[in-house]
Structures are given as structure tokens and as C-alpha cells.
Amino acid sequence: MAQLGWIAGPFCMLSFASFSLISALLLCNCYRSPHPQYGLTRNASYLEAVQKILGNRSAWACDILVRINLFKVGVVYTITSAISMSAIQKSNCYHKEGHDTACEYGNTSYMLLFGIVQILVSQIPNFRNTEWLSIIAATMSFTYSLIGSALGLAKVIGDGEMKGSIRGVPTDTTAQKIWLISQALGDIAFAYPYSLILLEIQDTLKSPPPEKVTMKNASTIAIGITTFFYLCCGGFGYAAFGNSTPGNLLTGFGFYEPYWLIDFTNACVVLHLVGGYQVFSQPLFAIVERWFAEKFPNSGFVTKNYALKLLAMPTTRLNLLRLCFRTSYVALTTGIAIVFPYFNQIVAVAGALTFWPLVIYFPVEMYSAQKNIQAWTCKWVVLRVYSVICLLVALFALVGSLEGLINAKFG
């Protein structure tokens, strides 16, 4: 919001929300095939829909992009959780020693701690499918979003003024401003990964009414609520701090008191990300481990499970492939996070990298194939213009985000 200003900021957020909603509505028609409502084939996942509707070549490209998307989320979540844990330590330091004290702590140890926790949690079979995981994640997300918005609003009321400007953060050169705008677009793009899990959610619905009708209504409500909280957090934060708005309201220490509330909110973030990391990583684990099981069905390393019981904990099944692969995966995401611990820049690159192909391109192509839309018809032209515009925005965001990451690392 601070990089874009009071006009472009809300406009861009609403635009990306609209892009995401349009793609979600198109994707809802791809759950059944060949007919979107009466088709007998159900596509239980995004990748399955791409394969059934667009063919193996598109599915191969989509598979790579999906894996990149899942992996990048792991890196971002590692960085974010470490920053939030460090913020708890800083908050307590500022409360005890005073706000002018140099309370500086590194994030590396917290990244390693988060990685160790993920190594242990990733060994739990079917962890992603536990019902309480979704409940806790949704509760924590709602809690810290609400608290962050409330703290920003309270500061605006307390100061008696609304800061910020139409142009956003001033820069010395036009080029610097362009890079900031592109990075901001990448940050916003990261916030709308909804399309990737839409069909998995739709697969859990019962009919009648048709699944696509229920899912379209649910998608509209979900994206509307999410966007409302994004606008509240970004808007109240920018109104409270203006051009000095931190990249993360809860960890950039625009707020010092009440310190216990800052601690609690960041703890909610960490708890959300511990589960969220697994939600996005487990599908990738399943893909790789299923491939090994099909390739080496007689290998004890791949297929044999060992019973493991620690103290009073329930007995769990330990598989050597799962132990080695998942440990290596977590170590890799943790290592990349340590090398590039730049929250805003990493989020921007991650958002811009896969936004267009996964959120825009494949849903448009699948919808066109499902509806058998002929070339150069009015609807065909509208969909192509929509896709090209989103592609140009995504490329602009990606270039600027990479520039910001390189500058943060080597500048």
C-alpha cells in the first residue's frame, strides 16, 4: 500500500482480487468433464483437471509450476515464521529496556528452529488431512488479521490524523519508483493463490445443487472477505504510519504496546505457518513418494514402514524414504530462507513467478476447452485480452521483484 499510495494501492488490490475471482469462477466449471455440469468425470485436483482437459503436455508444464509454487511457499513461510518469532523477542526487549534500546536479533536461529519442527511434523502420516489443522489455521489467520487492523485503526484514532499520500513512498528517481511499484504488485499477487486448491475443496461438496454453483458462491464470499482484511490491514497500516509503514505491521515495530498483544499476535502467525507449511508441502511429498513407490515397488527403503514409539507419544509409522526425502526438502527450504532472508522481496518474487500461469492461463484455457469457444469469437477475444493483460502485469512484477531481491542481497 505504501509503495502504491491511496489510489493505486486499493485499486491494485481490488484488481488482483477480481482476477482471482474471475479465474475461480472459470475453474469451477472444470470440476466435471467433458460437460461442466453433467460430465461423469470428476477432476479432484487442479493438476488432474489440466491433464484431463488440456492433455499430457500441458499437465507436464503445470506439474512443474505447481511444484515450484508449493516449494516457494515453504521458503516464504520459513522466513515469515522466523521474523515473527524474532519479533516476540524484540517486543519483550523493548518493553523491558525501553523503545530506544537497540534490540536487534538475528533470524537464522529461528529459521533453524522452524525447520526442526517441520522435520518432525512432516513425519506424521496424513498430517495434512487432520480436521483440526484447517480449523486452527483459519482461526489464527482471522485473529492476527483482526488484531493488526485494530492496532492500525487505534493508532490513527490516537494520532488524530490519517497519513499517507496519493503517490505513495517518494523516491529519488523514477526508476526506483517503478521498481517499488513492481515489487508491490508481486506482494499482492502472492496473496491470491486460491485457484490452486479450489478443485480439491469442490471435490468435497455434495449435490444438489450442482457443485459448481455452491463453489462459485463460496469463492465469491471467500475472496471478498479475504480482500476486505487485506484492505483493512494495508489501509489502516498506511494511514497510521504513512511513508514509514513497515513491510510487516506486526514485526516492523510500528507498534510497541501493548507488548503482550504483539507477542500473542505473532505467536498466532507462527502457529498458522507451522500448519500452513505442511498444507502446502504434503501434496509435493505425496507426488514424489508415489513416484518412488511405483518405480521401485520391491524396495524396502521405499515401501517398508517401521513402528516407532517415543515416551508417552502414540506409536507412529516411520518410513525411510519419507524420513530422508522430507528431511532433505525441509533442509533445502530452510537453507534458501537463510541465504535470502528478505521478506518483502522473496514474497514479491514468489507471487509474481507463478501468478499468471496457475491463476490465469490454465483456468482460461480449460474453460475455453470445456465450453468449446471458437477462435475470434467475442468471448474468445475477451478471454485472450484478459490473459495477455495479466501476463504483462505479472512480467512487470517479476522483473521488478527480481531486481529488488538482487539489490537486497548484493546492493
N, C-alpha and C positions, 0 to 999 in steps of 0.2 A: 504494500500500500504506500509506504513512504517513498519508494523509488518512482511510483507512477503518479501520485498526487490524488486529489479529491475527485477528479473527474475520471481520469483514465483508470484509476485503481478499481473502483466499484464496477466500471464498465467492463474491464477485462475479466474480473471475477464472474460477473453475470454472463459474459460471452462464453467463457470456458464451461460454466455450468450449463449453458444452453447447448454447447457442442456435446457435452457428456450426456445430456438428456436426450437429444436427438438420436445419438448413437445407441443409447439404451433402448429407446422405442423401436429403432430399426432391428436391434438384436433380439428383442422379444419375439419377433416374427420368425426367428431362425431356430427356435427350440424344437419345432416339429418340421419334418421334411418328408416328401417334397412340397407338400402343401402346408402353409404356416399355421393352419387351424385344424385340418383334418388328416394331416400326414401321420402315418403309422410309426415312422422312425423318430425316436426322441434323441435329441443331442444333449447329453447330460453335462457337457463342459464346452468351453469356448473352443478348445483345440479340436474336439470331436466335431463340432459344427463346421469348422473351417474345412476339415477333411471330407465330411460327407457332402458339403455343398460346393466347395471350390476345388476339391481334388487334392491329390497327394503332394504335388509340387508346392501349392500354397500352404498346405499343412506343414511341410518341412520348414519353410521360411517362418511360419507362425510359431512353430515349436521352438526355434532358436530364439525368437524375440520374447516368447513367454518365459523361457529360462533366464534370459538376461534380465527381464523385468523382475522376476522373483529374487534373483541374486542381488540386484541393486537395492531392493527394499531391505534385504538383510544388512547391507552395508549402512544404509541410511539409519535404520533402527539402532544399530550398534553405536553410531555416532551420537544420535539423539539421546539415547538412554544414558550414555556416559556423561554428556553435558548436563542432563537433569540430575544425576547423582552428584556430580561436582557442584551443582548449584545448591543442593541441600547443605553441603559442607560450607560453601561460601555464605549462605544465608545465616547459618549459626555463628559463623565467624564475625560477620557484620553486626549481628545482634549483640555479641559479647564485647567486641573490641571497638565498635563504632563504625559508622558508614564511610569514614575517610581512611580506614585501615586498608592496606594493600593485601586483601585476602585473595591470593592467586594460587590456584591448584591445577595441576595437570589432569588431563582426561584419560591418559593412557592406562593407568591402573584400573580405572573404572571400565574401560573397554575390555580389558583382560578379564575382569570380574564378570562382566556381562557374557563374555564368550564362554567362560567356565560354566556358568549357569545354563547357557544354551546347549553346551555339550551334554550336560546331564539330562536336561529336559528332553532333548531330541532323541534320547534312547527309549523314551516311554512309547510303547506301541499305541498307535491310533490316538495320539495326544490331541491332534487337530480336531478329532471328531467328538471330543468331550463337550457335553452341552454347556457346562458351566463356563467354559473358556469364552464363548461368544457373549455370555451374559456379563462376565467380568469386564471384557474388553469394551463392550458398549457402555457399561456403567462408568468405567474410568474415563473414557473419551468424553462422555457427556459432562462428567464432573469437572475435569480440568478446563474444558472449553467454557463452561459456565463461569467458573471462578476467574479465568483470565479475562473474560469480557467484563465481569463485575468489577474487577480491580481497575481496569482501564476506565470504566464509566465513573467509578468512585473518585479517581484522580482528576478527571475532567470537572466533575462537580466541585471537588475540593479546591481546585485551582481557579475555578470560575471563568475559564476560557477554553476554547477549542483551538488547538494548534494545528499546524499543517498548512499546506498551500495547494493551489491548483496544479502547479508544475512538479511538485514533489521535491525530493532532495536536490539541492543545487550542486552543480559540478563545475570544474574549471574549464572543461572543453565539451564540445558537442559529442565527440566520440565517447567520452566517459559516460555521458548521459544515455547514449544509445546502448552501451554495454549493460548499464544498470537496468534499463527497461527490458532488455532481452533476458537477463537473469531473473527478473521479477516474473516474466511470463513462464519461464521454466519452473519456478517455485509453484506457481498456480497450477501448472499442468500436472505436477506431481500429486496434487491434492485430489485429482479426479481419476482414480484407477478403477472405478466402479464396474466398467464393462467386462473386465476380465473374470469376475466371479458371478456375473448376473445369471448365466445359464445354469450354474450349479445351484443357485438359490431357486431358480424357476423349476428345477427338476424336483424340488421338494414339495411343490404345490399340488393340490388336488383340484380336479374339475368335476362338474361345472362350478362356476363359469370357466371358460377356457383359460388355460394357464397364462396365455399372453395378455389377456385382459387384466387379470389380477396383477401380473408383474408390471404392466405399464402404469397402473395406478400406484403401486408400491414404489416404483422407480421415481415417479414424479414427486411423491411425498418425501422420499429419502434424499434425493438431490436437493429439493427445496429446503429441507431442514438443515442439511449439511452446509449449503451455501449461506443460509441465514447465520449460522455460527461463524463461518469464515468471515463474513462481512462484519459481524459484531466484534470478533477478536481483532481483525485488521483495522477496522474503523475506529473503535474505542482506543486501541493502542496508539494509532497515528494521531488521534485527537488529543491524547494525553501527553505524548512526547514529541510530536512534530517531526522535524528532520533528524532528531537524535533517537528515533524509535529503534530499539534493539531488534535484531533479526528474530529473536525468540523472547517474547514478553516475560516468560516465566524464568528464563535463565540469564537474560541480559542485564538484570538488576536495574530495571526502571522502578521496580517495587522492592522495598526493603522490609516493610512491615505491613501486616503482622507476619513475623518471620515463620511462625508455626503454620500459617496458611500457605505460605510459599513452599515450605517443606512438604506439606501434605499434597499440594497440587503436583509438585514434581515427582513425588512418590507414586501418584496416580499415573503419571506419564510413564514411569519406569515399569510399573505393573502391567499397563496396557501393552507396552512394547515387548515385554517378555513373552506374552501370549501371542502378540501380533507377529513376531519373528517366526514363530512356529506355524502360524496360519499360512504364511507365505512361503515357508521353506519346505513344509511337509509334502506339498504336491511335487516339488522338484525331487525330494528324496524318493517318493514313490515311483516317479518316472525312471530314474536311474536304477533303483534296486529291482524294479520289474524287468528292465532290460537285462541286467545281470542274471536274474533268475531264469529268463527264457534262453539266454545264451549259454549258461553253464548250469543246467538243471541237476547235474550229478555232483556238483562241488559242495563239499561240507562247509567250506568257508562262506559260500553264498546262501545255502539253504538251511543249515543246521542251527537250531536255537538251543541256548543253554539257560537253565534256570538259575537265577541269581537272587539271593535274599540278603539284605543288609539290615542288621539290627531288628527294629520293630516294623520296618517297612514291608509292604506286601511283596511277594515274590514276583519278579519281572523276568521277561524273556530277553536274553541277550544274544544278539546275532553278530558275528564277527564282521561281516560286510557292513552292516548298519553302524557298528561301532567305529570302524575305520573311515568309511566314507563320510558319515555325518560329522565326525570329529574333524576331518580334514576340511570339510565345507565350512564349518563354523570358524575354524582357524584361518581360512582364507578370507572370509568376510571381515573378521576381526583385524587381520593384518592390513587389508586395504583401508579399513577405517582408521587405523593408527597412522598409516602413511599419508592419508588425505583426510585429516580431521576437521574439515571446513564445512560446517553445517549448511549454510545457505547455498554455497557453490555446488556441493555434492547433490543437494536436493534439486537444484535447478537443472544440472546435467541429467540426473536420473529422470526427472519429469519430462524434459524435452526429448530424451532419447527414444522412448517407445510410445509417446502420446499419439502421434499420427498413425503409425501402422496398427496399433492394437485398439485404440479408442475410435479412430475414424475410418481408416482404409478397409479393414476386413469387415466391419459391420456394414459399410456401404456396399461392398462387393457381394456379400452374402445376401443382403436384402434385394439387390438388383437381380441376382441369380434366382432367388426364390420367387420373386414377382415377375420374372422373365421380362424385364424392362428393355425395350428395344433401343438401340443406339440412336442418338439425335432426337429422341422424343423430348418433350418438355421436362418430364420428370428425370430423365437421364441427364440432361444438361444441368438441371438444378443440383443433382447429387454430385456431378463431376465438379462443378464450380465450388460447391461446399467442401469437397475433399481437397481440391487444389488450394483453396484459401487456407485451410487448416494446415496443409503441408508447408506452405510458405511461412506461416506463423511459427510452426514447430522448428523449421530450419533456422529461422532467425533466433529463436530462443536457444537452440542447441549451440550455435556458433558463439553467441554471447556468453552462454554458461561455461563453455569450454575455455573461453578467454578469461573469465573470472576465476576458474579453478586453476589455470596455469599461472595467472598473476598472483593468486593467493599462495601457491606453492613456491614459485621461483621469483616473484616480484620483490 
